[in-house]
């Protein structure tokens, strides 16, 4: 029988790549490189900066990474 720790570990490993992709996309929305997520490796200060950036509203108009996803009409 599988224990819950093993299942949780498999789930966490499976979510690493999607988490990196989503965070890179979010940083591109505010005109920052996806490499800025490495700032999260700095304990506490880096986490706070990354959370603030991820909560920041997207740039108006387009930037070097493309159009603002909110500006595209549905």
C-alpha positions, 0 to 999 in steps of 0.5 A, a space after each residue: 500500500 502506498 503511503 501519503 508521503 510518497 504520493 505527495 512527493 510524486 505530486 510535488 515533483 510533477 508540479 515543478 515544471 508547470 510552476 516554473 512555466 507559470 511563474 516565468 509567464 507571470 514575470 513576462 507579463 510585467 516585463 521581467 525575464 523568467 530568470 528573475 524567479 531565481 531570486 526566490 532562492 534568497 530566503 525570505 527577502 527573495 520570496 517576498 520580492 517574488 510574491 510582490 512581482 507575481 501580484 503586480 498588475 500586467 504592463 499596459 500594452 505590449 512589451 518585449 515578451 508580447 501583448 498584454 493578455 488582458 488587452 486582447 478582446 474576448 
